[in-house]
Amino acid sequence: MLKILDLQTAEDSRDIVHRSVQALVEGQLVGLPTETSYAIAAHALCQPAVERLVAIAKGSRELAADEGREMGEVSKSGAFSLSIRSREAAIDYLGEDSSTARRLMHRCWPGPLTIQVECCDPLSAVSQLPENVRKQLFCQQSRINFRVVDHDVLNQIHRYLSAPLVLFSHSNCNHGEVVATAATLADRYRHDLPLLLDDGPTRYGGRTTVVCVSGNRWEILREGVIERAAMNQFVKPVIALVCTGNTCRSPMAETLMREQLRKRTGCEDAVRVLSAGVAASAGSGASPHAVAVMGKRGLDLTGHSSRPLDESVMNVADLVLTMTRGHRAAILAAWPEMHDRIFTLRRDGGDISDPVGMDLEVYQTCADQIEEELGKWLDSLDGDFFPISETESNNETEPNSES
């Protein structure tokens, strides 16, 4: 008989969490809320539980029409996903070989995004799951859907488990309705579930957006809560140029970087470029000499507004280039975990001298040096740094359509 536990009226959710964890470890299925829809969960190390979950999914009327097909072939986006406790833990499963996947992990997780990647690496933690569980998770060839759900109770449950959860959501079925309430899930799967957690209507009441990532190529398999326009921004690389006050060197570097990228990519906004200062105040304009030097190059720096280097920059930056070794050291002291993304602009590790208070010629020399070093950096970035969408991939193949 189905037992429904009401999270909204419970005085302390810890008891519900413990009961849910016990049920999952014992091989039971549990209905859980996520930020998008209600899902049915099984412990990923419990093969019998996952097999029951598969049987439930196969019994869904939307899937019945696909009789004779493997579960993973029901749709490109797949019926199952592997729920990981955090984006940090997800690295053990996805790895960080793809810059595009890494950006999505850092910018969209926890949240309503499902990332589908190929998982054939024997070093991936996926290899530790039972073979039949892995087979059921595969939705295209050796691709698996991964989620880091943004829901407090599910996050608490994950803390007590040594392995991920396999989630089945009715909304992932072809033409499946979004199950936004516990009552809807109970009506549909009452005879299959022993336990269901009710936390009222889900936050979004929609589907996760499913994105397939392969190297620097990405494709939206299903548009959901995160719309296509937003996804185009989330996958965009971010380069931050940093100096002290963000009025001389880094604003010139930002402007010069944008211009070099425009010439190389033919696109105005293929990469997001910004600048900041480790000791900057907010809202100051660029120095008059910096504006003049950029003006001679046909570049406009009059609208620049200084900003301090803070979490809003560091949380999104894929590459941080500092004008001096001192700037780099200061940033590393505050964000040591980002050591692999913070470098001096000079490739030899030297400093770009501060021209503040100097004459126009010094600024011109500084700009020339910055421009040269930026070119070296852009030459060094591999193709994986720049994402390619499914539209761009199709355009690439159009001239060779005969093949």
Stockholm file with secondary structure:
# STOCKHOLM 1.0

chainA/1-403         MLKILDLQTAEDSRDIVHRSVQALVEGQLVGLPTETSYAIAAHALCQPAVERLVAIAKGSRELAADEGREMGEVSKSGAFSLSIRSREAAIDYLGEDSSTARRLMHRCWPGPLTIQVECCDPLSAVSQLPENVRKQLFCQQSRINFRVVDHDVLNQIHRYLSAPLVLFSHSNCNHGEVVATAATLADRYRHDLPLLLDDGPTRYGGRTTVVCVSGNRWEILREGVIERAAMNQFVKPVIALVCTGNTCRSPMAETLMREQLRKRTGCEDAVRVLSAGVAASAGSGASPHAVAVMGKRGLDLTGHSSRPLDESVMNVADLVLTMTRGHRAAILAAWPEMHDRIFTLRRDGGDISDPVGMDLEVYQTCADQIEEELGKWLDSLDGDFFPISETESNNETEPNSES
#=GR chainA/1-403 SS CCEEEETTTCSCTHHHHHHHHHHHHTTCCEEEECSSSEEEEEETTCHHHHHHHHHHHHHSHHHHTTTTSCGGGSCTTCSEEEECSCHHHHHHHHCSCCHHHHHHHHHHCSSSEEEEEECCCTTSGGGGSCHHHHHHHCSBTTEEEEECCCCHHHHHHHHTCSSCEEEECGGGSTTCCCCCSHHHHHHHHTTTCSEEEECSSCSSCSCCEEEEEETTEEEEEECCSSCHHHHHHHTSCEEEEEESSSSSHHHHHHHHHHHHHHHHHSCSSSSEEEEEETTCCTTCCCCHHHHHHHHHTTCCCTTCCCCBCCHHHHTTCSEEEESSHHHHHHHHHHCGGGGGGEEESSTTSCCCCCCTTSCHHHHHHHHHHHHHHHHHHHHHCCGGGSCEEHHHHHHHHGGGTTC
#=GC SS_cons         CCEEEETTTCSCTHHHHHHHHHHHHTTCCEEEECSSSEEEEEETTCHHHHHHHHHHHHHSHHHHTTTTSCGGGSCTTCSEEEECSCHHHHHHHHCSCCHHHHHHHHHHCSSSEEEEEECCCTTSGGGGSCHHHHHHHCSBTTEEEEECCCCHHHHHHHHTCSSCEEEECGGGSTTCCCCCSHHHHHHHHTTTCSEEEECSSCSSCSCCEEEEEETTEEEEEECCSSCHHHHHHHTSCEEEEEESSSSSHHHHHHHHHHHHHHHHHSCSSSSEEEEEETTCCTTCCCCHHHHHHHHHTTCCCTTCCCCBCCHHHHTTCSEEEESSHHHHHHHHHHCGGGGGGEEESSTTSCCCCCCTTSCHHHHHHHHHHHHHHHHHHHHHCCGGGSCEEHHHHHHHHGGGTTC
//
